[in-house]
Amino acid sequence: MSRLVRALLTVAALLAAAWVAIELVGYPTPPARPAAVDGGAFRLENDKQHVVVLWGSPYALGWHNAHLFPDLMKKQEDSLLDALFTFARSPARAMLVRHVGLLYLAGLDRYLSPAEREEILGLAEGGPDPFPELGPRYARIASYHALHELSQRFAFDNPLFACTIVAVGGPRANGHALLGRNFDFEGGDVFDADKVVLAVRPDHGFGFVSVAWAGMAGVVSGMNERGLAVTINAGASSDYNRVGAPTTLLVRRALEQAATIDEAVAVLTAAPRFVTDVIGLAERSGRVAVLELTPTRHALREGVVLGATNHLESAALAGDRVNVERQDQTTTVPRRRRLEALLQGFTGSFAPADLLAILRDKRAADGSPLPLGHRHALDAFIATHSVIFDATAGVVWASEGPQASGPYRGYDVARLIAARSPADALAARVDDLPADADLGRGAVIARARGAWSSAHAALRRHDLAGAERALAEVPDLAGGHPTTLILSGDLAAAEGDTERARTYWRRALAIPPEYAAERRALEAKLAEPRRTP
């Protein structure tokens, strides 16, 4: 056997050993199973919204949550796997991303409380495992609770991150504390169509209501029985920890342990964490705030009218190098400018309906129209859920879907937490907020995005006929969108019609494109000298 062959076999053996080691080290170890399932649950449907009330021990909370939603949990995991393969573009790259994710999350168990580990075990054991070939279910569900962190690690410039927070308190909200948010996450339609309004009465700590998804112990939008409301937006900074406590579980801890903003900040900053987030806060007294939270630093912005998108604004953190880079790379700045224009232009006292109008706004920063679904809009038809809290009145309104267009179903938080039966839960309903006049247009832009994706893929393969067929499927309402124009120009260029391509590209540049990278690419193409026949 030659030295080269021996060397190659040695390298292959080392790579295989490393692969197995990552699998073994990356999987968190489940805790011991409690002797009994001590608690209960019930589920009902409020029009198109799933409403669930859970009570009992941590294991029971997880077990009953999973037991109520086995089919939905499978659909969600299917959707996440589809998103992974779409992002990776090949099975080999998807497997590599999975292993890198496992490596990042090695040791995650150390940052989960005993109660969190027990609840995740209950989630793993409360229903059948639809994908046993992917590894232990406890490990997968624990990892999904860090999906927010992994997504920021691997794909911040992806449209996964485009959230909005608006908080108004005190004299500008008739003495109330109002907190509204759009949670823009494009993990699949199931997360929009099958959101869950979850009321939890834990054995220890405050009860709370979370707008979430089946099988989720963490919280991205929630309010507790003491009138503390908390929401999460993704952020970015140069601060780094490889692993720590997932932010959704930190928010869960805050809702169970805190009654005020100051108490919540103490909980949120006490544990090691590993990504940067922008946290919206409101308390019953009428006070509101925005907490900017990095793995090693934090800053609290306070006022009576506050807004936030996906970048840090406090004096202590705004100059962070990565924060500045992300402002250039993503849509956070144009959305924030539009939000600020709306907040400054409103001179009266805010009511929940006024926050709803802001969350549904579809115009550019200067008030000019944007093409349907343009990502500079606060409402680009990508909100997995949209929520408004009145922390003083103890009410939550959660969008039914699609996106922020459908009606927002209202619930009295204290009454829903205390419900002992489906009839009690139905009695916790309050007046809804109405559907948007644009209801149905989200489906139009969804068809357009599907056609754009097909056209992109065809152009990568140099399948010009396929790209032309895909672009013909773009609905007329999306014909003037910059993505339609950019792809039409790329197709014309591939066909050799440079002048027609440049016409499309100039039109797209004038709109403008959604991302700075697209703008720079168009400017570079248009700067190229014209070819002489």
ROROGU-905717 format. One record per residue: x, y, z of N, C-alpha, C in turn; residue in one letter. Coordinates in steps of 0.05 Angstrom, whole numbers, plus 5000, padded with zeros to 4 digits. Layout:
ROROGU-905717
XYZXYZXYZA
...
end
This chain:
ROROGU-905717
501749765000500050005000501850255000M
501350434982502950674979502550865003S
504451035007504151235028501751415024R
501251484998499051664992496351525000L
496051274993493551125000493251115030V
495551045044495351025073494551295086R
495751515074495151785085492151845080A
491151775056488351835051486451675069L
487151425074485551255091485651365120L
487951465128488251575155486451825158T
486552005137484952245138481952175138V
481151975122478351885121477451775148A
479251625161478651515188478351735208A
480051935207479952155226477352315222L
476652365196474152515191471752355200L
471752095196469451935206469251935236A
471651915249471651935279470652205289A
471452415275470552685283467552705279A
466552595257463652605251462052465273W
462952225281461652075302461852225329V
464252345334464652485359462752725361A
462352865339460453095339457653005345I
456852775333454252665339453952605369E
455952475380455752385408455952625427L
457752815422458153045440455853245437V
454853275412452853475407450153425419G
449453165422446753105432446653155463Y
444753325472444453355501443153095513P
443753055538442852815551440252865566T
438152705561435652755575435752705605P
434152845620434052795649432452545655P
432452465680430852235688427852305686A
426252105678423452155675422052155703R
420352355708418952365733417152115737P
416452065761414851825766411951845756A
410952095755408152125746407752375730A
405652375713404952615697402952765714V
403852975727402253125747401253385734D
398953385722397853625710395753555690G
394953745673392953695653392853905632G
391053885613390954075591388254045576A
387554245561385354225542385954405519F
384654345496385054495472382354565459R
382154795447379754865432380555035408L
378755085390379255245367377555495369E
378855725366377555985364377756085336N
375656025320375856065291378255915280D
380256045269382555905258384955895277K
384455945302386655965321386555735341Q
388755595346388855395366389255525394H
387655465413387855565440388255325459V
390355335475391055115493391555225521V
390555095541391155155569392554915581V
394854955593396554745606396954815635L
397054605652397754655680399254415691W
400854465711402154245725405154265726G
406454035731409354015733410654065706S
413254125705414554175680414253945660P
414653695669414353465651411553455641Y
409553495658406753485650406153705629A
407253945633406754155613407654075585L
410153955584411153865559409653635547G
409053435565407753195555404953265543W
403453425558400753485548400853665523H
402753845521403154005497403553835473N
405453645475406053465453403653275447A
402353185468400152995465397853115450H
397453375452395253515439395853565409L
398353565402399153655375401053465360F
400753205360402753035347402953095317P
400653125303400753175274402053445268D
401253645284402353915279405353925284L
406253795305409153795310410653665287M
409553455275410853325252410853515228K
408653665224408553855201410654075205K
410954165230412954375236415754275231Q
416354035240419053925236419653875207E
417553785192417853755163418554025150D
417154235158417654495147420454595153S
421354555178424054635185426154485169L
425654225164427554075148427554175119L
425254245109425054355082426654615080D
426354785101427855035102430854995103A
431654785118434554725120435554645092L
434154475078435054385052434954605031F
433054785034432955015016435355195020T
435955245046438255415053440855285044F
441155015049443654885043444054815013A
441754774999441654724970442654444962R
443554284980444254004974444253844999S
443653574997443653415021446353415036P
448553415021451153415034451553665051A
450853895039451154145054449254165077R
446854055074444954045096446053885119A
447253655113448453495134450753645148M
452353785132454553945143453454155162L
451354305153450254515170449154385196V
447954155194446854025217449153955237R
451353855227453553785245454954025257H
455154235241456254485252454454585274V
451754565270449854645290450154485315G
450454225312450954045336453454125351L
455554195335458054275348457654525364L
456254725352455754975367454154925393Y
452254735392450454695414451454495434L
453854385430454954195449455154335477A
454154205497454054325524451654495529G
449654505511447254665515445954595541L
445954335548444654245573445554405598D
447954485598448954625622447554895627R
446254995606444955265608441955235611Y
440854995612438054955615437454885645L
435355005655434654945683433554665685S
433554545709432254275712429354265702P
427854485708425054495699424854495668A
426654645655426654665626427354395614E
429254255625429953995615427653795618R
426253805640424053625645421753685625E
421253945620419054015602419753925573E
422253955565423053865539422953565537I
423553415558423253125558420253055555L
418553205568415653155565414753205536G
415853415523415253465495416153235478L
418453115485419552895469417952645472A
416852605496415452345502412452365500E
411352595495408452625495407152535470G
408652475450407552375424409552215409G
408752085387410651915372412752085358P
415151965355417352095341417052055311D
416452275296416052235267418652195252P
420952265263423452245249425652115267F
425351875275427351745292430051725279P
430151725253432751705239434451955242E
433252175252434752425256436152445283L
435952235299437252245325435152265347G
436052255372434152255395432352505395P
429752455400427852675398428352885419R
429152805443429753005464431853195454Y
433953095442436053265432435053445410A
433353345392432353515370430653745381R
428853685400427153895411428754095427I
430654005442432454195456433854375436A
434854265414436154425394434354615380S
431754535376429854715363429354965381Y
429754935407429455175424431755365422H
433855285408436055465401436155525371A
433955465357433755525329434055825324L
432955995341433256285339436256355338H
437756235356440656295357442156185333E
441555935325442955815302442355965276L
439856055273439056205249440656465247S
440956605270442556845270445556785263Q
446556565273449256495267449756455237R
447956305225448456205198447256375176F
445156545182443756665160442456935168A
443957115181442757365189441757535166F
443257525143442457695121440257575104D
439257335113436957215101434457365110N
432257365093429857505102428457375126P
429757175139428657075164428357285185L
429857505183429857705204428857975195F
426458035203425358295195423258385214A
423658345240421658395260421358685268C
419058755279418459025287417359025315T
418159225331417059275358416059565359I
413659605370412759875376411659875404V
412560055421411760065450410960345457A
408660375469407660635476406560615505V
407160815522406260795549405461065561G
404561055586403961295601402061475587G
402761735587400861945576400261905547P
402061775532401461735503399661505497R
398861355518397061125514394861125535A
393961365543391861395563392561245589N
395061255597395961125621396560835619G
396060715596396560435592399460385581H
400160135580402760045568402059865545A
402459955520401859795496404459705483L
404459455475406859335462405859175438L
406759255414406059105390408458995376G
408058775362410358665347409458505323R
411158515302410958325280413358135282N
412757875282414857675284415157555256F
417157645242417557575214419557335212D
418457095208420056855206418956685184F
420556635163419656485140420556195141E
419656065162420355785166418355595153G
416155705141414155535128411355635136G
409455575118406655675122405355565147D
406255325156405055205180405355375204V
407555535206407955695230406055935230F
405056015207403056235205400256125209D
399655905194396955805194396155665220A
398155555234397555385258398855495283D
398855755286399955865311398155785335K
399355795359397855705383397855935403V
395555995414395356165437395455985462V
397655995476398255805497398155935525L
396355845542396155935569397355725587A
399255805605400655615622400455685651V
399655495667399655525696401755335708R
404155425711406255245722405955195751P
407154975760407154915789408455135806D
410455255794411855465809412155715790H
411655945801411956195785409256295774G
409456515761407056645750406056495725F
403356495722402256395698402556605675G
402456505650402956685628401456585603F
401156765583400156695557402256755537V
402756565519404756585498403456545471S
404156705452403356655424405656515411V
405256255405407556085397406655865378A
407955635379407355405362407355155379W
406054955369405954695383408754595390A
408954495414411554375422413654565430G
412954815437414855015444414655085474M
416955055488417055135516417855425519A
419555525501420455795502418255985492G
418856245495416956455488418256675471V
416856755449417756975433415957225437V
413457175444411557385450409757295472S
409857425496408257325518407657545539G
405657485555404957655578404057485601M
404957565625404257405649401857525664N
400957385685398657465700399057725716E
401657805719402258055733402458295714R
401858255689401858475670404558545658G
406458365658409058405645408958275617L
409458435596409458335568412358345557A
413158145542415858125532415758015503V
417358135485417558035458420558035450T
421257875429423957845420424157925390I
426158085384427158135356430058045354N
430757935332433557865328435258115325A
437758115335439658325332442358215323G
444358385325447058295317449158465330A
451358345339453558495350456058325348S
458358445354460858295353461358125378S
459658155398459957995423459357705416D
460757515429460557235421460857055445Y
459056865447459356625464458456385446N
459956165447459255945429456455835436R
455855815462453255705470452455835496V
449955825502448855945527445955875529G
444456025545441655975548440156095524A
438455945511436856055489435056285498P
434856495482433356735490430456665495T
429256485479426456425484425956315511T
427956165522427656045549428156265570L
429956455564430356675582427856845585L
426456885563423857035564421856875580V
421756615577419956445593420656485623R
423256475630423956515658423056785668R
423356995652422457265660419457275665A
417957145648415057145652414156995677L
415656785684414956635707415856765733E
417956935731419257035755418957335760Q
418257495739418357785742415557905739A
415158135753412658285751413158565739A
415658645738416258915728418558905707T
418959125694421159135674423859095687I
424259225710426859195724427358905732D
425358775742425658495750426158325725E
424858385703425258235678428158265668A
429158515668431858565660433858405677V
433358395703435158245720435157945713A
432857835706432757555698434057515671V
433457685652434557655624437557685623L
438657845641441557895640443157705659T
441757545674443157385695444557145683A
443457025662444556775651446356825627A
448356655622449956675598448156635573P
448656785552447056775528448956785504R
447956725480449956695458449156835432F
447056995432446557165409445657435419V
445357625400444357895407441457925400T
439958045418437058075413436158355421D
433858435411432558685418429858605431V
429558665456427258565472425358795478I
422758765470420658955478419558885505G
419059085521418059045548415859245555L
413759155569411659325579410759215606A
410059395624409059305650406359435656E
404959325675402259415682402059715689R
404159825701404160105711403960305688S
404460225663404460415641407260465630G
409260335642411960375633412660185610R
414260275590415160115568418160155565V
419559965552422459985548423259795526A
425659835516426959655497429659575508V
430059315512432659215522434259115499L
436659225496438559125476440558935491E
440558685482441858475498443858325480L
446358345487448458195472449457965491T
451157795481452257585499453757685523P
454757935521456458035544455558305554T
453758445540453058715548449958755546R
448958965557446159035553445759335558H
443659435546442959725549439859745548A
438759915565435859945566435160215554L
433460225534432360465523429560505535R
429060745546426460805557425261055545E
422561075547421161305537418161245537G
416561425527413761375525412861275498V
414561335478414061235451416661115440V
416760855436419160725428418660545404L
420760515387420560335365423260185362G
423159955349425559795344425059605321A
427259555306427159345285429259135292T
431459135277433458915282436259025286N
436559275295439259365301439159515328H
441559545339441959665365442159965362L
440760115380440660405378441760555402E
442160415424443160555448445960665444S
446560875459449261005456451460805462A
450960615480453060435488453560215467A
451560155450451859925432451559995402L
450660235395450060295367452460285350A
454860345360457260355344458560085340G
457459875351458659605348459059545319D
461359435312462159385284460159215269R
459358985281457558805268454758925266V
453959075286451359215285451259405262N
453459555257453559745235453559595208V
454959365207454959205182452159105175E
450759005195448158895191446159105181R
446559355190444759565181445059605151Q
447459565141447959595112446859345097D
447059115109446458865095443458795094Q
441958885113439158795116437259025112T
434758975118432659185114431959335139T
433559295160432759405186432659715186T
434359845172434360145172431960265158V
431360185133428960315121426460255136P
426260015148423859955164423760125189R
426060165202426160335226425460625219R
426460725196425760995189422761035184R
421560835172418660855168417160845194R
418060675212416860655239417060915254L
419461045252419761295267418061515255E
417761515228416061715215413161685224A
412261445227409461395235409161475265L
411061415282410861475310410961775314L
412761915300412962205303410562345291Q
409362235271407162365258404462335272G
404462155292401962115307401962295332F
400062475334400162675355398162615378T
396362425374394362375395395262165414G
393362055429393861835447393461575431S
395361385434395361135420393360945432F
391960795416390260575424391260325409A
390360085418391159845404390759855373P
388559975365388059995336390160155321A
391260355335393360515323395960355320D
396660195339398960015336398459825314L
396059725311395459535289395959665262L
395059915259395460055234398460085227A
400060125248402960155244404159885235I
403359665248404459405242403659315214L
401459425204400559345177401459545155R
403059745162403859945143405559825121D
405059915096406459805073407860015055K
408560245068409760455052412660495059R
414060645042416860715046417160925068A
419560975076420061155099418861435094A
418861525069417761785063414761785058D
413561555061410661535057409861465029G
411761445011411161374983410461074981S
408861004961408060714958410460544952P
410260294961412260084955410859864939L
412259714923410959484910410059284931P
407959144924406858944942408958744952L
409158724979411058534990413958624992G
414458884986417158984987418158985016H
420558895020421558845048422559095062R
422259325050422659575065420159655080H
417959515075415459565089415459435116A
414059555135413659425161412059165158L
410159175140408558935134409158845105D
411058655103411758555076410458285071A
408358225086406857965084408757735091F
410357765112412057545120411857495151I
409957615164409657585193408557315200A
410157145213409156885223406956935244T
407357125261405157215277405557515283H
403357645290403357925297401657945322S
402558085342401258095369401258375380V
399158445394398958695409398158635438I
399658745456399058705485398258975497F
396158975514395559195532396259095560D
398659155569399659045594398059155618A
396959395615395359505637392659375639T
391359335617388659205617388958905619A
391358795614391658505615390358365591G
390658475567389458365543391558315522V
391258095507392958045484391158005459V
392058115437390758065411392857925393W
392157695382393957545366392857505338A
394457565318393557545290392657255284S
390457235270389456975262391056875237E
391957065221393157005195391157035173G
392057035148394957015141396557265148P
398957215157400757425166399357625185Q
399657885179398358085196395658175184A
394658035164392358125149389658045161S
389557815174387057725185386257865210G
383957795222383157915247385057835270P
385258005290386857955314384857865336Y
385157615345383357515365384257605392R
382357705408383057825434382357635457G
384157645478383757475502384457635527Y
382957595548383557695575385657495586D
388057585590390257415597389757265624V
388957415645388457285671386257075670A
384157135656381956945654382756695638R
384356735617385156505601387056325617L
388856445632390656285649389156125670I
387056255681385456125702383455925692A
383055905665380855745654381155445663A
378955325670378955045678377554865658R
376354995637374854845617374854995591S
374154865569373855015544371855245546P
369755205561367755415564368955655578A
370655605598371955825612373855975593D
375255825576377155945557375656115537A
373356025527371756175508370756435521L
370156415548369156655562371356865566A
373956785561376156965564376557145539A
374957095519375257255494374357535499R
375757725486374858005485374458085456V
373558335452373058425424375558405407D
375258295383377458265365378158535351D
380458545340381258765322380758675293L
379758845275378758755249380958675230P
380158525209381958445188382758685171A
384958655157386058865140384458875113D
384359115101383059135075384658985054A
387258935060389058795041388958495045D
387058395060386758105065386557965038L
388357765033388357615008390757684991G
391857934995394158004978396657854986R
396757765011399057605018399457355001G
397157234993397257004976398457064949A
397857314939398957394914401957414915V
403057544936405957574937407257304944I
405857124957406956854962407256714935A
405356734917405656614891407956734876R
408257004878410557134865413157034876A
413357004902415956904914416556624905R
414556454902414956194892415956194863G
414856374847415756404819418556514817A
419256704835421956814835423956594842W
423256434862425056214870425556024847S
423455954833423855774809425455904788S
425056164783426656304763429656324771A
430156374796432956374806434256114801H
432855894808434055624805434555564775A
432655644758432955594729435355744718A
435655994726437856154716440556044725L
440655934750443055814759443855574742R
441755424732442255194715442655274685R
442355534680442355644653440055524636H
437855474650435455374637433755624631D
434255744608432955994601429955964596L
429155734584426355694579424855654606A
426155514625424955474651424655734666G
426655914664426556174677424256344665A
423956324639421856484625419056384634E
418856114636416256004646415656094674R
417756084691417356164719416456454721A
417756634706417156914707414356974696L
413456804678410756834668408656774689A
409456634710407656564732407456784753E
409056994751408957214770406357364767V
404657394788402157534785402657824776P
400657934762400858214752401458414775D
400258364798400658554820403658564829L
405158364823408058354830409858414806A
408658494784410358534760412258764763G
411558964780413359194784415159164808G
415158934821416958894843419858874833H
421758984849424558984839425658704834P
424758504849425758234844424758134817T
422358194809421358124783423058254761T
423658514765425158664745428058564744L
429258504767432058414767432258144752I
430457964758430457704745429857724715L
428057904708427457944680429958054665S
431358234679433858334667435958124665G
436257954685438157734684437557544661D
434957484658434157304636434857434609L
434157694606434757824580437757824575A
439457874595442357874592443257594584A
442157384596442957114589442157044560A
440057174550439157134523440757304503E
442457484514444157644496442957924490G
440657984502439458244497440258444519D
442658554516443758724537442158974542T
441159104520439659354524437059314539E
435659084533433159034547433858974577R
435958824581436858764608437359024624A
438759204612439459454626436959614632R
434959604615432459744620431059634645T
430959374647429859244671431459324696Y
434059314694435759364717435459654726W
435359844707434960124715432260164729R
430260034720427660054733427759944761R
429059724765429259604791430859784810A
432959904800434660074816433160324825L
431260414810429760664816427760614838A
427060364844424760314863425360374892I
427360274905429760124898429559824904P
431759674900431859394908431559374939P
430959134948430459094976433059094993E
435258984981437758954996439959104983Y
441859205000444159354990445759194971A
446058934976447658764958446458754930A
443758754928442458754902442959024888E
442759244904443259504892446159524881R
448059434897450859454888451359274863R
450059044862450358864839449159004814A
446859134816445659264793447459504784L
448459654804450259884796452659784782E
453759554790456159444777455459354748A
453159234745452359144718451859384699K
450559584710450059824693452559984688L
454559954705457060104700458759964679A
458159714672459759584651459259714624E
461359744608461059874582459259704564P
457659854548455959714529457559574508R
456659334500458059184480457459294452R
459559304436459259404408458559174390T
456359184375455658964357457858904338P
end
